[in-house]
Amino acid sequence: LLFTSSIYSVISLIASLSFTTEKNWGLKLKLQENLGSENDKVPVLDFSALIKPSEKTKILFTVTDTIKLVTGKDRIFIEPYIKQGGNISASVQFMY
């Protein structure tokens, strides 16, 4: 559990859970609640998965701001600062 604060009087509570095997795969889940009178009241839920099909190859799947992504709504930080809610990405890394 992590506690942070910023110049905009925003207090963030962050909880993160991760699991990684020694060789083949890993999962990470992060939940963040931004507390403040003008902040969006919906928590930020991020998820990522890592797969290593070989020693020199990694595949990473990431879903950020999952709740806003599923509902199709924007994230309000502090009026009038609005950000698109959520995204999905995938990447492949080759180690030489």
N, C-alpha and C positions, 0 to 999 in steps of 0.2 A: 504494500500500500504506500503510495507516494502522495505527498501534499505539496502543492505548488501555489504560487500567487503571482500576479502580474501588475503592471502599472494601471490597468483598467479596473481594479478592484474585483478581479475574478479569482475565485478560489477553485482549484481543480483537485479532485480526489481521483486517483488512478489506481486501479487494481489490475495486475497482469499475471497470467498463468501460462507457463510454457512447458512443453515436453519435447525432448529430442532423444532419439535413439543414438547409439554410438556411430552407426553407419548409414542407415537408409532413409529416415524421415523424421519430421518434427512438426509440431503444432504450436501456435501461439494465439492466445485470446487476451484482448485488452479492453477494459471497461473504464471510461472516463466520464466523470460527472463534473460539469462546470457550474459552480454555484455563484449566483449574483442576481441582482434584481432585473437586469435587462438581458440575461442570457437565455438561450434556448433551454427549455426544461427537459428535453429528451437526451438521455446519455449517449455518448459516442461509443459504439461497439465495433472493434476491429478484429479481424481474424486473418491468420496467415497459415499456410501449410508449405512445407519444404519436402521435396522428394529428391533423393540422390540415386538415380538409376545406375550410375557408375561412379567410380572414384573421382573422375574428372568432369562430371556433369551434375548440375543442380537445376531443379525446376521449382520455381516459387510461385504460388498462387496467393493473392492478397485481396481481401474485401475490406474496404474502409467505410466507416460510418454506416454500418449495415442497416440500422433502423430507418434512417432517412432515405437510404437507397431503396429499400423495400416499399416504403410509403410514397416515394416520389416527391418528397418535400425538401425545401432548401434548409440549410442550417443557418440560424441567426446567431452571430457572435455577440455583437453589441450594435444596436440600431445605429446607422443604416448598413452595417457590414454583414453581408449575406454571402454564403458560399453554397455551391451546388452540394447537395447531400449525397455522399457516398460514391464509390467507384469500385470497379473490379479490374484487376490486372493479373497478367501472367508473364513470367520471364524465364529465360533459360540462360544459365551461365556455364561457360566452358573454361576450365582451368588448364593452363598449359604449363 
